[in-house]
Amino acid sequence: MSRHGARNIRIAFTSAQLSHFGGVYLLHQFFQHLGLRTFLNYSISYPQRNNRYTLSELLIALMYPMILGLEKIEVSALLGTNGVFQYITGLPSFPNPTTLRRFLIRSAPEILPQLRAVHDDLRAHFICLPATPSSFWLDCDSTAHTLYGNQEGAVKGYNPGHPGKKSYHPLVITEAHGRDCLAGVLRPGNAHTATGVVDLLYNVLDFLPHHNRIRLRADAGFYNGDFVAYLKGKNITFSIVAHLTQALKRRLGALRYALISPVFSVATFRYQPHGWESQERFVALRRKLSNETADSQTTLFTLDRHAYSVIVTNLTMEPYNVFRYYQERAAMERIIRTLKEDYPFGQAPTTAFDANALYAELSLLAYNLMTWFKRLCLPDDWQSFTLPTIRHRLLMIPGELVRTRNVPTLRFPRNSPHQDVFSYALLKIEEIVPIV
């Protein structure tokens, strides 16, 4: 062989049976065994102007690019040239970007409330699989998604990453154990952090098993007397970061703190903020600052070389354990980062707010479907893998579709390193109980 590399090789772009997405066969099998398409067609009523694509085909055609990392609707056109992908997924052809965008704009007002109800039914089915948890830990948070252009609802508001830029301000509720997204809603950029949280939580409580204990964690944006009263009325235990008002700050300096370590000490006290219905339990964590830290900026309230953080709670834990429990809420921040970076949650493929809200709901459904697929069909040592890792190792395995004695065969590379996981997933998919 020449040391200068191969020469005189003929190049031909004639193969119609190669695919970068051969591994998507796993997802197709998962959807098929669930009966997802039938369930969507049966549960959502929407008159179609033409019969080229069914309603479920259009919805799934919007979700496949999200899962495969084709971030924008325009990029999904790549799947329109992939005959193997279309054959595997059973799509007669892949809808072009214009068709998908028009479908979002035209159908959103009618489909969005129905899709949310369908999504809740799916959440109710999967939240108890593979086993019903003894308790549910709900985490609430909002996030800003900066937009450029003239999208409806994109206005200036809470946007710490890009102050002064227009954005959407979506709200999300997740469950800590299974990492399911239990609820989410797209909101204009000037929406307050807690706006709509009671409505979302009402829907979540409707499909969660009523005999299970429910805990809720939230940051200071949800520090509100009416919200706390609602949680108490629903027998939900909560840990919410307190907004450090001047009245609350004055209490901190007069408390008796118990030393936990040379750096940390804690205290607990009863306090009724202005406008609240009753006194609540507050726990305070005091951290001793070093000389260097004391001289630098800090986002916490500081007093006499100590930094303070406060949580209002009805948990009966020891004060320091309340803070340790709340710190586990950091997992939700990773979920939101996943939704924004690996899925198009909060993006604006159209200028219409309702259409973008439908697109956001589909991105949450795509996230949940992958969460359920991973939880039920992949080995234990794969449970911590991110979506990009699963894409690279399973969904984007190159595949070749051939026919042997008129039997279609999907061939993968002989040296594929994760054949055992692929086979394991196929066996687990066979155990899936249909939802219809």
Disulfide bonds with the S-S distance in Angstrom:
none
